Amino acid sequence: MSIPEDLFLSLKDENDELQRQLTDLNYLIELREEELAELKNSSGIIAETQSKLERNLLEIEQMQNQIAIHRQQYIGAVKREASTEQELLESIETEKAYFTIREEFESAKNAITDLQLQMKDAAYLYKENIDLKSKIAELESNLELALLDNQFLKEDIQNASIGNTQTFNEEE
């Protein structure tokens, strides 16, 4: 996991400030140690100086504890930010997936609607085809009957014509 640059710069500035404070504190300690060396002759002054140094050391320890607490808080904040960023990225991916699925669903719905219309058209054409076949069969049947009637009429005419011819021949 990488730390954002502005966070890094902020930590660097805070670290630099702490280094300056530490340098200042080291300088103060050196000054106190020099005072201690100068005041070794006087036991009352030494005890007082020692007490001051102990207080200063205690303050330094407290400052170091504060620095450690701030550092832990910063690390926790960075982790929370990274976690939030990850959740946001996952949310964006989920939303993209949702819209993709939604588009696919709409496309499928439109395809189904088109297929239903085509099926209605096909059913209508199929019914019309059956009706036309039925009419064709009826017309073919009527044609066959008409041809048979025509055939019978021809035979009747021929028979009548033969009968007339025989009658005509007999009359002669």
N, C-alpha and C positions, 0 to 999 in steps of 0.2 A: 504494500500500500504506500503510495507516495503522498507526501505532505504538500498541500498547496503552497505556492510560492509566497503569498502574502502571510500565511501562517508561519512559514519558515523565517521570513524577514522579521516578523514580530518576535519570534523566539530568539532570533539572533540579537535583535535590539535589547531584549530583556536580558539576555545572557551578557551582552556588553555592559549593560548598566550594572548587573550583578558583579561583573569583573571589576568595574570601577569602584563599586562599593567595597568589594573585597580588598582591592588595592588600598582604598581609603582606610579600611579597617586595619589592614596590615600596617599601614603607616601609623595609625593611631596606636597600635600595639607596640610598634617600634619606639614611638614617642614615650609610651608608658614605661617601656623597659628602660629607656634612658633615664627617665625620671626616677625609676626604681634604683638604678645604679647610683644616681646622685644622692638619693635619700637613704642609702643604706646605713649611714652613720646615725641616723635618728630612728629609733625603733618605733616610736609613735607614728612617725610619718610613713615608715615602711608598712606598718599594719594598715594604715589608711590607704596607701597606694595599692597594697595587695587586695584590699577590699574593692577598690575601684576596678582593678584588673579583673577580678572575679566577676564583678557586675558586667564589665565589658564582654568577657568571655561568655557569660550567660546570654547577653544580648545577641552576640554573634551566633550562638547555638540556636537561639530563638529565630534569628533571621534565616539561618540555614534550614530550620524546620519549616519556616514560612515558604522559603524557596522550594523545598521539596513538595509541600502541599500544593503550591501553585503549579509546579511541574506536573504533578499527578492530575490536577484539575484540567490542565491543558491537554494532556494525553487523553483523558476521558472525553473532552470536548472534541478532539480530533477523531476519536473512534466513533462518537455519536454522529458527527458530521459525515463520516465515511459510510456509516450504516444508513443514515437518512438518504445519502446520495444513491446508494445501492438500491434502497427501496423505491426511490423515485425512478431510477432506470428500469427496474422490474415493472413498475406501474406503467411506464411508457410502453414497454414491450407488450404488456398485457393489453393495453389499449389498442396498439397497432394490430395485434392478433384479433381482437374483437372486431375492429373495423374490416379487416380482411375477411373474416368469417361472415360478417354481416353482408359485405359485397357479394361473396360467393352465394350466400343464401338468397339474396335478391336476384342474382343471375339465375340460380336454379329455379326460383319461383317463376321468373319470366319464361324460362324454358318450359316449365310444366304448363303454364298458361298457353304458350304456343303449341305444345303437343296436344293439349285438350282441344284447341281450336282445329288443329289438323285432324284429330280423331273425329270431331263432329263433322268436318267436311268429308272425311273418308266414309263415315257412316251414311251421310246423305248420298254420296256418290254410289256407295254399295247398294243402298235401297233403290236409287234411281236405276242402277244397272240391273237389279233384279226385276224391277218394273218393266224396263225395256226388254229384257229377255222374255218376260212373260208375254208382253205385247207381240214380240217377234214370234214366239211359239204359237200364240193365238192366230197371228196373221199367216204363219206357215200352215197351220191347221186349216184355216179358212181357204188358203190357196189350194191345198190338197183337196179339200172338199169341192172347191170350185172346179178344179181340174177334173175330179171324178165326175162331177155333174156335167162338165163340158164333154168328157169322154162318153158318158151315158147319152148325152144329147146327140153327139156325133153318131153313136151306134144307132140310136133311134132314127136319126135322119137317114143313115145308110140303110137301115132296115126298111124305113118308109120309102126310101128311094128305090130299093130293090123290089119292094112290094109294088110300087107304082110302075116300075119298069116291067115287071112280070104282068101286071094288069094291063099295061099298055101293049105288051106283046100278045097277050091273049086276045085282046080286042082286035087286033089286026088280024 
